[in-house]
């Protein structure tokens, strides 16, 4: 359950990362005197190009860090899940061997 939720969040952040990288590429194509606008609610607000670049860069850093965190969490959860599977398999084998021993007696 937690693994599926983490995969869903990872997918969301991956899409956001792609979008922000695309925005950064588009901003790099602009001249320094170009008008840049940021959507805040229903209003477009004029923004400095350098500030827009910095904001998108920070967003990319944040999303990348979240992706790394989610990857570590998923890896940890998968390791715990595999450990539980091994424990269950060992218990099942022990039960089968005990049942086989009772059948022979």
ABEGO torsion letter per residue (X at the ends): XAAAAAAAAAAAAAAAAAAAAAAAAAAAABBAABBBBBBBEABBBBBBAAAAAAAAAAAAAAAAAAAAAAAAAAAAAAAAAAAAAAAAAAAAAAAAAAAAAAAAX
